[in-house]
């Protein structure tokens, strides 16, 4: 083997040597799911309900809003454009997420 020239390793092959190895696929996701903290839904005070109702009545389609809402035993936060407000069905749609009015904890937006 003496006399055989060394071939230079490509950059891609060298980079592969340092890539992380996941021996158990899905393990990080499974651990994260186990870390979820289940919480009870918070009942709003009368003052909080009135403030939220006032904000909901003045909210318009196309407004950028931030909503904190209760879903599947935890609170979620979403910021985006109001795509639809169905006051009859009591559903607010932010981008493609539909949120029942009764699950909304807080709503913030600015009117131009």
N, C-alpha and C positions, 0 to 999 in steps of 0.2 A: 504494500500500500504506500510505500514511500514513493514519491514522485507524482502522486495523484494530487492535483491542485484542489484547494478548499473552495467550495462554492459559497458565495455570500448569501446569507439568509435574507429573504425579502422583508420589508418593513412590516407587512401584514402578518407574516409568520412570527416575527419577533414580538409583535403586539399581542398575539394570541397567547404567548407564554405568560403574560401578566394579567389576563382577563380573569375575573372572579369565577370560581367554579361552584355551581349550585348542585351539590350531591342530592339534595332532597328538594325537588321542584315543588313549589307551592308552600313550602314551610314558612317563609316570611309572611305570606298572606294569612296562613292559618294562625300563626302567632298573633298577628295584628287583630284578627277576628276575635280571638280569646281575650284580648286586652280591652274590648269594648265595655264601657261602663253603662249598665242599664240604669235609667233614671225614671222617676215618676213624672207625669205631666204636671206642670205648675198651673194652679188655678189663678187666673188674673183677678186682681182686686177690682172693685167697681170703678175706681178712678182710672186704672189701667185699661179696662174695657172701653170706657168712654173715650179715652185718648186714641186708642186703636181704631175705634169706630169712626172718629172724626177724620183720622188719616185715611182710612179706607174709602170714605165718602168723597174725599178730594183727590184720590189717586186716579191718574189717567193712563190710558194705554200709551206706550212709548216712553214712559218715565223710567229712569234708571232707579231701581229700588234695592234696598238690602232688607231681607226678611230672615228672621230667626223663627223656626217652626219646629214642631214636635212630629217625629216620624219614627216608627219602629223602635220605641223605647229609648230614643236619644234625641237631642236637639241638633238641628242642622242649620247652617247659615248659607244663604245664597245671595249673590248680588248680580243683577242683570236687568235687561229691559222687560218691562211689563208687556207681555204679548196679548193678554186677555184678562178681563175682569168680568166674571159672570156672577152678578149680584143675586140672581134668582137661584142658581145652584150653589151659591156661596163658595166659588172656587176662583182663586187667583193663579194666573199662569205667568211665571217668570221664565223667559226663554221657552224651554220645553218642559219645565217642571210645574206640575199642577199641585197646588196647595189648598187644602180646605181652610176656610176662614177660621173655623174653631180650633185649628192647630197652630195658628199664628201667635207667636209670643210677642214679637216686636216688628215694627215696620218703620224704616227710615228712608227718606228721599228728599230731594230739594226741588222746589218748583222754580222754573226760570221766570 
